[in-house]
Amino acid sequence: MNESAVKAVPSGNEYEAHYRPVWAASYRTVKNRGAIAKFATELAAEVAAWRVLYSVEQRVMRRDGALVFAAKSLADSHFNLPRSVKAKGREKRNEVERRRIPA
């Protein structure tokens, strides 16, 4: 079902927040320190579900890793920029030279 969704489910006088990430087939419950989170209004439950869904999906679906580096390398090559790599957790970029093997 490639679609995110949230819903507020009534339980007594309160509401539970449920969310479904893009890659999941069933809804998950929003929890607060291991216990099911309860909300006074339907709107508050839906807002909480959207916030949890956003934080879960952003970790997975944000474009990072090799795809970004490949696209950046291609763009840099069009402008004749030197190749560089960035170490994880650092801001400084290091230039990389390609090793030439004599034929």
C-alpha positions in Angstrom: 0.0 0.0 0.0 2.7 2.7 -0.5 0.9 5.3 1.5 1.4 6.7 5.0 -1.6 7.1 7.2 -2.6 8.1 10.7 -5.8 7.7 12.7 -7.2 8.5 16.2 -8.9 5.5 17.7 -11.4 6.2 20.6 -10.9 4.2 23.7 -13.3 5.2 26.5 -13.1 8.9 27.1 -9.7 9.2 25.5 -8.0 8.6 22.1 -5.1 6.4 21.0 -2.9 7.5 18.2 -2.1 5.0 15.4 0.2 5.4 12.4 1.2 3.3 9.4 4.6 3.9 7.7 4.8 3.5 3.9 6.4 0.1 4.1 4.1 -1.4 6.7 0.7 -3.1 6.2 -0.7 -2.6 9.6 -1.0 0.3 12.0 1.3 0.8 14.9 0.4 2.5 18.2 2.1 5.6 19.5 3.7 4.8 22.8 5.2 6.9 25.6 7.9 5.2 27.6 6.6 1.8 26.6 2.9 2.5 27.5 0.2 3.3 25.0 -0.1 7.1 24.8 -3.6 8.4 25.6 -4.9 11.9 24.4 -7.8 14.0 25.5 -8.9 15.0 21.9 -8.9 13.4 18.5 -6.9 16.2 17.1 -4.1 15.8 19.7 -3.9 12.1 18.9 -3.6 12.7 15.2 -1.0 15.3 15.6 1.1 13.0 17.8 0.7 10.2 15.3 1.9 12.5 12.4 4.9 13.6 14.4 5.9 10.0 15.2 5.3 8.9 11.7 7.4 11.8 10.4 10.3 11.0 12.7 10.2 7.2 11.8 10.0 7.8 8.0 12.6 10.5 7.9 15.3 8.2 9.3 14.7 5.7 6.5 13.6 7.8 3.6 16.0 10.8 3.7 18.3 10.7 0.8 21.8 9.9 2.1 24.5 7.4 1.5 26.0 6.3 -1.8 23.3 7.7 -4.0 24.0 11.3 -2.9 27.7 10.8 -3.3 27.3 9.4 -6.8 25.1 12.3 -7.8 27.4 14.8 -6.2 30.5 13.2 -7.9 28.7 13.4 -11.3 27.8 17.1 -10.7 31.3 17.9 -9.6 32.8 16.3 -12.7 30.8 18.6 -14.9 32.4 21.6 -13.2 35.9 20.1 -13.1 35.9 20.2 -9.3 38.4 17.9 -7.5 37.0 14.7 -6.0 36.4 14.9 -2.2 35.1 12.8 0.6 33.6 13.8 3.9 34.3 11.7 7.0 31.2 10.8 9.0 30.7 13.2 11.8 33.1 15.8 10.5 32.6 19.0 8.5 35.9 19.0 6.7 36.2 17.5 3.2 39.3 15.7 2.0 40.4 15.7 -1.6 40.9 12.3 -3.2 43.3 11.4 -5.9 42.7 8.4 -8.1 45.5 5.9 -8.1 46.9 5.3 -11.5 48.1 1.8 -12.2 50.7 1.6 -15.1 49.5 -0.6 -17.9 
